[in-house]
Amino acid sequence: MKNRIRAERAELRITQQALAEATGVSRQTINAIETGKFVPSTVLALKIARLFRKPVEQIFQLEPDD
């Protein structure tokens, strides 16, 4: 699964730590999601999309092999 979290954070100028605090997870979790090492739960994906004020499909995309 690909995601645009890093790009979205850059647009809003927020850190991994700030995103983590806003969504109730650790900074390490945000880092793992950004690098593709961890797939977020549906609830977390929706929280992240809501924070960025975008549909979840604009933040997370399935890859052909997913």
Distance bins in CASP14 RR format, pairs under 12 A and 6 or more apart:
PFRMAT RR
TARGET T0000
AUTHOR 0000-0000-0000
RMODE 2
METHOD distances of the structure
MODEL  1
1 33 0 0 0 0 1 0 0 0 0 0 0
1 34 0 0 0 0 0 1 0 0 0 0 0
1 35 0 0 0 0 0 1 0 0 0 0 0
1 36 1 0 0 1 0 0 0 0 0 0 0
1 37 0 0 0 0 0 1 0 0 0 0 0
1 38 0 0 0 0 1 0 0 0 0 0 0
1 39 1 0 1 0 0 0 0 0 0 0 0
1 40 0 0 0 0 1 0 0 0 0 0 0
1 45 0 0 0 0 1 0 0 0 0 0 0
1 56 0 0 0 0 0 1 0 0 0 0 0
1 57 0 0 0 0 0 1 0 0 0 0 0
1 59 0 0 0 0 0 1 0 0 0 0 0
1 60 1 0 1 0 0 0 0 0 0 0 0
1 61 1 0 0 1 0 0 0 0 0 0 0
1 62 1 0 1 0 0 0 0 0 0 0 0
1 63 1 0 0 1 0 0 0 0 0 0 0
1 64 0 0 0 0 0 1 0 0 0 0 0
1 65 0 0 0 0 0 1 0 0 0 0 0
1 66 1 0 1 0 0 0 0 0 0 0 0
2 33 0 0 0 0 0 1 0 0 0 0 0
2 34 0 0 0 0 0 1 0 0 0 0 0
2 35 0 0 0 0 0 1 0 0 0 0 0
2 36 0 0 0 0 1 0 0 0 0 0 0
2 39 0 0 0 0 0 1 0 0 0 0 0
2 57 0 0 0 0 0 1 0 0 0 0 0
2 58 0 0 0 0 0 1 0 0 0 0 0
2 59 0 0 0 0 1 0 0 0 0 0 0
2 60 1 0 0 1 0 0 0 0 0 0 0
2 61 1 0 1 0 0 0 0 0 0 0 0
2 62 1 0 0 1 0 0 0 0 0 0 0
2 63 1 0 1 0 0 0 0 0 0 0 0
2 64 0 0 0 0 0 1 0 0 0 0 0
2 65 0 0 0 0 0 1 0 0 0 0 0
2 66 0 0 0 0 1 0 0 0 0 0 0
3 9 0 0 0 0 0 1 0 0 0 0 0
3 19 0 0 0 0 0 1 0 0 0 0 0
3 30 0 0 0 0 0 1 0 0 0 0 0
3 31 0 0 0 0 0 1 0 0 0 0 0
3 32 0 0 0 0 0 1 0 0 0 0 0
3 33 1 0 0 1 0 0 0 0 0 0 0
3 34 1 0 0 1 0 0 0 0 0 0 0
3 35 0 0 0 0 1 0 0 0 0 0 0
3 36 1 0 0 1 0 0 0 0 0 0 0
3 37 0 0 0 0 0 1 0 0 0 0 0
3 38 0 0 0 0 0 1 0 0 0 0 0
3 39 0 0 0 0 1 0 0 0 0 0 0
3 40 0 0 0 0 1 0 0 0 0 0 0
3 44 0 0 0 0 0 1 0 0 0 0 0
3 45 0 0 0 0 1 0 0 0 0 0 0
3 48 0 0 0 0 1 0 0 0 0 0 0
3 49 0 0 0 0 0 1 0 0 0 0 0
3 52 0 0 0 0 0 1 0 0 0 0 0
3 54 0 0 0 0 0 1 0 0 0 0 0
3 56 0 0 0 0 0 1 0 0 0 0 0
3 57 0 0 0 0 0 1 0 0 0 0 0
3 58 0 0 0 0 1 0 0 0 0 0 0
3 59 1 0 1 0 0 0 0 0 0 0 0
3 60 1 0 1 0 0 0 0 0 0 0 0
3 61 1 0 0 1 0 0 0 0 0 0 0
3 62 0 0 0 0 0 1 0 0 0 0 0
3 63 0 0 0 0 0 1 0 0 0 0 0
3 66 0 0 0 0 0 1 0 0 0 0 0
4 10 0 0 0 0 1 0 0 0 0 0 0
4 11 0 0 0 0 1 0 0 0 0 0 0
4 12 0 0 0 0 0 1 0 0 0 0 0
4 33 0 0 0 0 0 1 0 0 0 0 0
4 34 0 0 0 0 1 0 0 0 0 0 0
4 45 0 0 0 0 0 1 0 0 0 0 0
4 48 0 0 0 0 1 0 0 0 0 0 0
4 49 0 0 0 0 0 1 0 0 0 0 0
4 52 0 0 0 0 1 0 0 0 0 0 0
4 54 0 0 0 0 1 0 0 0 0 0 0
4 55 0 0 0 0 0 1 0 0 0 0 0
4 56 0 0 0 0 0 1 0 0 0 0 0
4 57 0 0 0 0 0 1 0 0 0 0 0
4 58 1 0 0 1 0 0 0 0 0 0 0
4 59 1 0 1 0 0 0 0 0 0 0 0
4 60 1 0 0 1 0 0 0 0 0 0 0
4 61 0 0 0 0 1 0 0 0 0 0 0
5 11 0 0 0 0 0 1 0 0 0 0 0
5 12 0 0 0 0 0 1 0 0 0 0 0
5 14 0 0 0 0 0 1 0 0 0 0 0
5 15 0 0 0 0 0 1 0 0 0 0 0
5 16 0 0 0 0 1 0 0 0 0 0 0
5 19 1 0 0 1 0 0 0 0 0 0 0
5 20 0 0 0 0 0 1 0 0 0 0 0
5 23 0 0 0 0 0 1 0 0 0 0 0
5 25 0 0 0 0 0 1 0 0 0 0 0
5 29 0 0 0 0 0 1 0 0 0 0 0
5 30 1 0 0 1 0 0 0 0 0 0 0
5 31 0 0 0 0 1 0 0 0 0 0 0
5 32 0 0 0 0 0 1 0 0 0 0 0
5 33 1 0 0 1 0 0 0 0 0 0 0
5 34 1 0 1 0 0 0 0 0 0 0 0
5 35 0 0 0 0 1 0 0 0 0 0 0
5 36 0 0 0 0 1 0 0 0 0 0 0
5 38 0 0 0 0 0 1 0 0 0 0 0
5 40 0 0 0 0 1 0 0 0 0 0 0
5 44 0 0 0 0 0 1 0 0 0 0 0
5 45 0 0 0 0 1 0 0 0 0 0 0
5 47 0 0 0 0 0 1 0 0 0 0 0
5 48 1 0 0 1 0 0 0 0 0 0 0
5 49 0 0 0 0 1 0 0 0 0 0 0
5 51 0 0 0 0 0 1 0 0 0 0 0
5 52 0 0 0 0 1 0 0 0 0 0 0
5 54 0 0 0 0 0 1 0 0 0 0 0
5 56 0 0 0 0 0 1 0 0 0 0 0
5 58 0 0 0 0 0 1 0 0 0 0 0
5 59 1 0 0 1 0 0 0 0 0 0 0
5 60 0 0 0 0 1 0 0 0 0 0 0
5 61 0 0 0 0 0 1 0 0 0 0 0
6 12 0 0 0 0 0 1 0 0 0 0 0
6 14 0 0 0 0 0 1 0 0 0 0 0
6 15 0 0 0 0 0 1 0 0 0 0 0
6 16 0 0 0 0 1 0 0 0 0 0 0
6 19 0 0 0 0 0 1 0 0 0 0 0
6 30 0 0 0 0 1 0 0 0 0 0 0
6 31 0 0 0 0 1 0 0 0 0 0 0
6 33 0 0 0 0 1 0 0 0 0 0 0
6 34 1 0 1 0 0 0 0 0 0 0 0
6 35 0 0 0 0 1 0 0 0 0 0 0
6 36 0 0 0 0 0 1 0 0 0 0 0
6 48 0 0 0 0 0 1 0 0 0 0 0
6 52 0 0 0 0 0 1 0 0 0 0 0
6 59 0 0 0 0 0 1 0 0 0 0 0
7 14 0 0 0 0 0 1 0 0 0 0 0
7 34 0 0 0 0 1 0 0 0 0 0 0
7 52 0 0 0 0 1 0 0 0 0 0 0
7 54 0 0 0 0 0 1 0 0 0 0 0
7 58 0 0 0 0 0 1 0 0 0 0 0
7 59 0 0 0 0 1 0 0 0 0 0 0
8 14 0 0 0 0 1 0 0 0 0 0 0
8 16 0 0 0 0 0 1 0 0 0 0 0
8 19 0 0 0 0 1 0 0 0 0 0 0
8 30 0 0 0 0 0 1 0 0 0 0 0
8 33 0 0 0 0 0 1 0 0 0 0 0
8 34 0 0 0 0 0 1 0 0 0 0 0
8 48 0 0 0 0 1 0 0 0 0 0 0
8 49 0 0 0 0 1 0 0 0 0 0 0
8 50 0 0 0 0 0 1 0 0 0 0 0
8 51 0 0 0 0 1 0 0 0 0 0 0
8 52 1 0 1 0 0 0 0 0 0 0 0
8 53 0 0 0 0 1 0 0 0 0 0 0
8 54 1 0 0 1 0 0 0 0 0 0 0
8 56 0 0 0 0 0 1 0 0 0 0 0
8 58 0 0 0 0 1 0 0 0 0 0 0
8 59 1 0 0 1 0 0 0 0 0 0 0
8 60 0 0 0 0 0 1 0 0 0 0 0
9 15 1 0 0 1 0 0 0 0 0 0 0
9 16 1 0 0 1 0 0 0 0 0 0 0
9 17 0 0 0 0 0 1 0 0 0 0 0
9 18 0 0 0 0 1 0 0 0 0 0 0
9 19 1 0 0 1 0 0 0 0 0 0 0
9 20 0 0 0 0 0 1 0 0 0 0 0
9 22 0 0 0 0 0 1 0 0 0 0 0
9 23 0 0 0 0 0 1 0 0 0 0 0
9 27 0 0 0 0 0 1 0 0 0 0 0
9 30 0 0 0 0 1 0 0 0 0 0 0
9 31 0 0 0 0 0 1 0 0 0 0 0
9 33 0 0 0 0 0 1 0 0 0 0 0
9 34 0 0 0 0 1 0 0 0 0 0 0
9 48 0 0 0 0 1 0 0 0 0 0 0
9 51 0 0 0 0 1 0 0 0 0 0 0
9 52 0 0 0 0 1 0 0 0 0 0 0
9 59 0 0 0 0 0 1 0 0 0 0 0
10 16 0 0 0 0 0 1 0 0 0 0 0
10 19 0 0 0 0 0 1 0 0 0 0 0
10 34 0 0 0 0 0 1 0 0 0 0 0
10 52 0 0 0 0 0 1 0 0 0 0 0
11 51 0 0 0 0 0 1 0 0 0 0 0
11 52 0 0 0 0 1 0 0 0 0 0 0
11 53 0 0 0 0 0 1 0 0 0 0 0
11 54 0 0 0 0 0 1 0 0 0 0 0
11 58 0 0 0 0 0 1 0 0 0 0 0
11 59 0 0 0 0 0 1 0 0 0 0 0
12 18 0 0 0 0 1 0 0 0 0 0 0
12 19 0 0 0 0 1 0 0 0 0 0 0
12 22 0 0 0 0 0 1 0 0 0 0 0
12 48 0 0 0 0 0 1 0 0 0 0 0
12 51 0 0 0 0 1 0 0 0 0 0 0
12 52 1 0 0 1 0 0 0 0 0 0 0
12 53 0 0 0 0 1 0 0 0 0 0 0
12 54 0 0 0 0 0 1 0 0 0 0 0
13 19 0 0 0 0 0 1 0 0 0 0 0
14 20 0 0 0 0 1 0 0 0 0 0 0
14 21 0 0 0 0 1 0 0 0 0 0 0
14 22 1 0 0 1 0 0 0 0 0 0 0
14 23 0 0 0 0 0 1 0 0 0 0 0
14 27 0 0 0 0 0 1 0 0 0 0 0
14 30 0 0 0 0 0 1 0 0 0 0 0
14 48 0 0 0 0 0 1 0 0 0 0 0
14 51 0 0 0 0 1 0 0 0 0 0 0
14 52 0 0 0 0 1 0 0 0 0 0 0
15 21 0 0 0 0 1 0 0 0 0 0 0
15 22 0 0 0 0 0 1 0 0 0 0 0
15 27 0 0 0 0 1 0 0 0 0 0 0
15 30 0 0 0 0 1 0 0 0 0 0 0
15 31 0 0 0 0 0 1 0 0 0 0 0
15 34 0 0 0 0 0 1 0 0 0 0 0
16 22 0 0 0 0 0 1 0 0 0 0 0
16 23 0 0 0 0 0 1 0 0 0 0 0
16 25 0 0 0 0 0 1 0 0 0 0 0
16 26 0 0 0 0 1 0 0 0 0 0 0
16 27 1 0 1 0 0 0 0 0 0 0 0
16 28 0 0 0 0 1 0 0 0 0 0 0
16 29 0 0 0 0 1 0 0 0 0 0 0
16 30 1 0 1 0 0 0 0 0 0 0 0
16 31 1 0 1 0 0 0 0 0 0 0 0
16 32 0 0 0 0 0 1 0 0 0 0 0
16 33 0 0 0 0 1 0 0 0 0 0 0
16 34 1 0 0 1 0 0 0 0 0 0 0
16 35 0 0 0 0 0 1 0 0 0 0 0
16 48 0 0 0 0 0 1 0 0 0 0 0
17 23 0 0 0 0 0 1 0 0 0 0 0
17 24 0 0 0 0 0 1 0 0 0 0 0
17 25 0 0 0 0 0 1 0 0 0 0 0
17 26 0 0 0 0 1 0 0 0 0 0 0
17 27 1 0 1 0 0 0 0 0 0 0 0
17 28 0 0 0 0 0 1 0 0 0 0 0
17 29 0 0 0 0 0 1 0 0 0 0 0
17 30 0 0 0 0 1 0 0 0 0 0 0
17 31 0 0 0 0 1 0 0 0 0 0 0
18 24 0 0 0 0 0 1 0 0 0 0 0
18 25 0 0 0 0 0 1 0 0 0 0 0
18 27 0 0 0 0 1 0 0 0 0 0 0
18 30 0 0 0 0 1 0 0 0 0 0 0
18 51 0 0 0 0 1 0 0 0 0 0 0
19 25 0 0 0 0 1 0 0 0 0 0 0
19 26 0 0 0 0 0 1 0 0 0 0 0
19 27 0 0 0 0 1 0 0 0 0 0 0
19 29 0 0 0 0 1 0 0 0 0 0 0
19 30 1 0 1 0 0 0 0 0 0 0 0
19 31 0 0 0 0 0 1 0 0 0 0 0
19 33 0 0 0 0 1 0 0 0 0 0 0
19 34 0 0 0 0 1 0 0 0 0 0 0
19 40 0 0 0 0 0 1 0 0 0 0 0
19 44 0 0 0 0 0 1 0 0 0 0 0
19 47 0 0 0 0 1 0 0 0 0 0 0
19 48 1 0 0 1 0 0 0 0 0 0 0
19 49 0 0 0 0 0 1 0 0 0 0 0
19 50 0 0 0 0 0 1 0 0 0 0 0
19 51 1 0 0 1 0 0 0 0 0 0 0
19 52 0 0 0 0 1 0 0 0 0 0 0
19 59 0 0 0 0 0 1 0 0 0 0 0
20 26 1 0 1 0 0 0 0 0 0 0 0
20 27 1 0 1 0 0 0 0 0 0 0 0
20 28 0 0 0 0 1 0 0 0 0 0 0
20 29 1 0 0 1 0 0 0 0 0 0 0
20 30 1 0 1 0 0 0 0 0 0 0 0
20 31 0 0 0 0 1 0 0 0 0 0 0
20 32 0 0 0 0 0 1 0 0 0 0 0
20 33 0 0 0 0 0 1 0 0 0 0 0
20 34 0 0 0 0 0 1 0 0 0 0 0
20 40 0 0 0 0 0 1 0 0 0 0 0
20 44 0 0 0 0 0 1 0 0 0 0 0
20 47 0 0 0 0 0 1 0 0 0 0 0
20 48 0 0 0 0 0 1 0 0 0 0 0
20 51 0 0 0 0 0 1 0 0 0 0 0
21 27 0 0 0 0 1 0 0 0 0 0 0
21 29 0 0 0 0 0 1 0 0 0 0 0
21 30 0 0 0 0 1 0 0 0 0 0 0
21 47 0 0 0 0 0 1 0 0 0 0 0
21 51 0 0 0 0 0 1 0 0 0 0 0
22 30 0 0 0 0 1 0 0 0 0 0 0
22 44 0 0 0 0 0 1 0 0 0 0 0
22 47 1 0 0 1 0 0 0 0 0 0 0
22 48 0 0 0 0 1 0 0 0 0 0 0
22 50 0 0 0 0 1 0 0 0 0 0 0
22 51 1 0 1 0 0 0 0 0 0 0 0
22 52 0 0 0 0 0 1 0 0 0 0 0
23 29 0 0 0 0 1 0 0 0 0 0 0
23 30 1 0 0 1 0 0 0 0 0 0 0
23 33 0 0 0 0 0 1 0 0 0 0 0
23 40 0 0 0 0 1 0 0 0 0 0 0
23 41 0 0 0 0 0 1 0 0 0 0 0
23 43 0 0 0 0 1 0 0 0 0 0 0
23 44 1 0 0 1 0 0 0 0 0 0 0
23 45 0 0 0 0 1 0 0 0 0 0 0
23 46 0 0 0 0 1 0 0 0 0 0 0
23 47 1 0 1 0 0 0 0 0 0 0 0
23 48 1 0 1 0 0 0 0 0 0 0 0
23 49 0 0 0 0 0 1 0 0 0 0 0
23 50 0 0 0 0 1 0 0 0 0 0 0
23 51 1 0 0 1 0 0 0 0 0 0 0
23 52 0 0 0 0 0 1 0 0 0 0 0
23 59 0 0 0 0 0 1 0 0 0 0 0
24 30 0 0 0 0 1 0 0 0 0 0 0
24 40 0 0 0 0 0 1 0 0 0 0 0
24 41 0 0 0 0 0 1 0 0 0 0 0
24 43 0 0 0 0 0 1 0 0 0 0 0
24 44 0 0 0 0 1 0 0 0 0 0 0
24 47 1 0 0 1 0 0 0 0 0 0 0
24 48 0 0 0 0 0 1 0 0 0 0 0
24 51 0 0 0 0 0 1 0 0 0 0 0
25 31 0 0 0 0 0 1 0 0 0 0 0
25 32 0 0 0 0 1 0 0 0 0 0 0
25 33 0 0 0 0 1 0 0 0 0 0 0
25 38 0 0 0 0 1 0 0 0 0 0 0
25 40 0 0 0 0 1 0 0 0 0 0 0
25 41 0 0 0 0 1 0 0 0 0 0 0
25 43 0 0 0 0 0 1 0 0 0 0 0
25 44 1 0 0 1 0 0 0 0 0 0 0
25 45 0 0 0 0 0 1 0 0 0 0 0
25 47 0 0 0 0 1 0 0 0 0 0 0
25 48 0 0 0 0 1 0 0 0 0 0 0
25 51 0 0 0 0 0 1 0 0 0 0 0
26 32 0 0 0 0 1 0 0 0 0 0 0
26 33 0 0 0 0 0 1 0 0 0 0 0
26 38 0 0 0 0 0 1 0 0 0 0 0
26 44 0 0 0 0 0 1 0 0 0 0 0
27 33 0 0 0 0 0 1 0 0 0 0 0
27 34 0 0 0 0 0 1 0 0 0 0 0
28 34 0 0 0 0 0 1 0 0 0 0 0
28 35 0 0 0 0 0 1 0 0 0 0 0
28 37 0 0 0 0 1 0 0 0 0 0 0
28 38 0 0 0 0 1 0 0 0 0 0 0
29 35 0 0 0 0 0 1 0 0 0 0 0
29 36 0 0 0 0 0 1 0 0 0 0 0
29 37 0 0 0 0 1 0 0 0 0 0 0
29 38 1 0 0 1 0 0 0 0 0 0 0
29 39 0 0 0 0 0 1 0 0 0 0 0
29 40 1 0 0 1 0 0 0 0 0 0 0
29 41 0 0 0 0 0 1 0 0 0 0 0
29 44 1 0 0 1 0 0 0 0 0 0 0
29 47 0 0 0 0 0 1 0 0 0 0 0
29 48 0 0 0 0 0 1 0 0 0 0 0
30 36 0 0 0 0 0 1 0 0 0 0 0
30 37 0 0 0 0 0 1 0 0 0 0 0
30 38 0 0 0 0 1 0 0 0 0 0 0
30 40 0 0 0 0 1 0 0 0 0 0 0
30 44 0 0 0 0 1 0 0 0 0 0 0
30 47 0 0 0 0 0 1 0 0 0 0 0
30 48 0 0 0 0 1 0 0 0 0 0 0
30 51 0 0 0 0 0 1 0 0 0 0 0
31 37 0 0 0 0 1 0 0 0 0 0 0
31 38 0 0 0 0 1 0 0 0 0 0 0
32 38 1 1 0 0 0 0 0 0 0 0 0
32 39 0 0 0 0 1 0 0 0 0 0 0
32 40 0 0 0 0 1 0 0 0 0 0 0
32 44 0 0 0 0 0 1 0 0 0 0 0
33 39 1 0 0 1 0 0 0 0 0 0 0
33 40 1 0 1 0 0 0 0 0 0 0 0
33 41 0 0 0 0 0 1 0 0 0 0 0
33 44 1 0 0 1 0 0 0 0 0 0 0
33 45 0 0 0 0 1 0 0 0 0 0 0
33 47 0 0 0 0 0 1 0 0 0 0 0
33 48 1 0 0 1 0 0 0 0 0 0 0
33 59 0 0 0 0 0 1 0 0 0 0 0
33 60 0 0 0 0 1 0 0 0 0 0 0
34 40 0 0 0 0 0 1 0 0 0 0 0
34 48 0 0 0 0 0 1 0 0 0 0 0
34 59 0 0 0 0 0 1 0 0 0 0 0
34 60 0 0 0 0 0 1 0 0 0 0 0
36 60 0 0 0 0 0 1 0 0 0 0 0
36 61 0 0 0 0 0 1 0 0 0 0 0
36 63 0 0 0 0 0 1 0 0 0 0 0
36 66 0 0 0 0 0 1 0 0 0 0 0
38 44 0 0 0 0 1 0 0 0 0 0 0
38 45 0 0 0 0 0 1 0 0 0 0 0
39 45 0 0 0 0 1 0 0 0 0 0 0
39 60 0 0 0 0 1 0 0 0 0 0 0
39 62 0 0 0 0 0 1 0 0 0 0 0
39 63 0 0 0 0 0 1 0 0 0 0 0
39 66 0 0 0 0 1 0 0 0 0 0 0
40 46 0 0 0 0 1 0 0 0 0 0 0
40 47 0 0 0 0 1 0 0 0 0 0 0
40 48 1 0 0 1 0 0 0 0 0 0 0
40 49 0 0 0 0 0 1 0 0 0 0 0
40 56 0 0 0 0 1 0 0 0 0 0 0
40 59 0 0 0 0 1 0 0 0 0 0 0
40 60 1 0 0 1 0 0 0 0 0 0 0
41 47 0 0 0 0 1 0 0 0 0 0 0
41 48 0 0 0 0 0 1 0 0 0 0 0
41 56 0 0 0 0 0 1 0 0 0 0 0
41 60 0 0 0 0 0 1 0 0 0 0 0
42 48 0 0 0 0 0 1 0 0 0 0 0
42 49 0 0 0 0 0 1 0 0 0 0 0
42 56 0 0 0 0 1 0 0 0 0 0 0
42 60 0 0 0 0 0 1 0 0 0 0 0
43 49 0 0 0 0 0 1 0 0 0 0 0
43 50 0 0 0 0 0 1 0 0 0 0 0
43 56 0 0 0 0 0 1 0 0 0 0 0
44 50 0 0 0 0 0 1 0 0 0 0 0
44 51 0 0 0 0 0 1 0 0 0 0 0
44 56 0 0 0 0 0 1 0 0 0 0 0
44 59 0 0 0 0 0 1 0 0 0 0 0
44 60 0 0 0 0 0 1 0 0 0 0 0
45 51 0 0 0 0 0 1 0 0 0 0 0
45 52 0 0 0 0 0 1 0 0 0 0 0
45 54 0 0 0 0 0 1 0 0 0 0 0
45 55 0 0 0 0 0 1 0 0 0 0 0
45 56 1 0 1 0 0 0 0 0 0 0 0
45 57 0 0 0 0 1 0 0 0 0 0 0
45 58 0 0 0 0 0 1 0 0 0 0 0
45 59 1 0 0 1 0 0 0 0 0 0 0
45 60 1 0 1 0 0 0 0 0 0 0 0
45 61 0 0 0 0 0 1 0 0 0 0 0
45 62 0 0 0 0 0 1 0 0 0 0 0
46 52 0 0 0 0 0 1 0 0 0 0 0
46 54 0 0 0 0 0 1 0 0 0 0 0
46 55 0 0 0 0 1 0 0 0 0 0 0
46 56 1 0 1 0 0 0 0 0 0 0 0
46 57 0 0 0 0 0 1 0 0 0 0 0
46 59 0 0 0 0 1 0 0 0 0 0 0
46 60 0 0 0 0 0 1 0 0 0 0 0
47 56 0 0 0 0 1 0 0 0 0 0 0
47 59 0 0 0 0 0 1 0 0 0 0 0
48 54 0 0 0 0 1 0 0 0 0 0 0
48 55 0 0 0 0 0 1 0 0 0 0 0
48 56 1 0 0 1 0 0 0 0 0 0 0
48 58 0 0 0 0 0 1 0 0 0 0 0
48 59 1 0 0 1 0 0 0 0 0 0 0
48 60 0 0 0 0 1 0 0 0 0 0 0
49 55 1 0 0 1 0 0 0 0 0 0 0
49 56 1 0 1 0 0 0 0 0 0 0 0
49 57 0 0 0 0 1 0 0 0 0 0 0
49 58 1 0 0 1 0 0 0 0 0 0 0
49 59 1 0 1 0 0 0 0 0 0 0 0
49 60 1 0 0 1 0 0 0 0 0 0 0
50 56 0 0 0 0 1 0 0 0 0 0 0
50 58 0 0 0 0 0 1 0 0 0 0 0
50 59 0 0 0 0 1 0 0 0 0 0 0
51 59 0 0 0 0 1 0 0 0 0 0 0
52 58 0 0 0 0 1 0 0 0 0 0 0
52 59 1 0 0 1 0 0 0 0 0 0 0
52 60 0 0 0 0 0 1 0 0 0 0 0
53 59 0 0 0 0 0 1 0 0 0 0 0
54 60 0 0 0 0 0 1 0 0 0 0 0
55 61 0 0 0 0 0 1 0 0 0 0 0
56 62 0 0 0 0 0 1 0 0 0 0 0
60 66 0 0 0 0 0 1 0 0 0 0 0
END
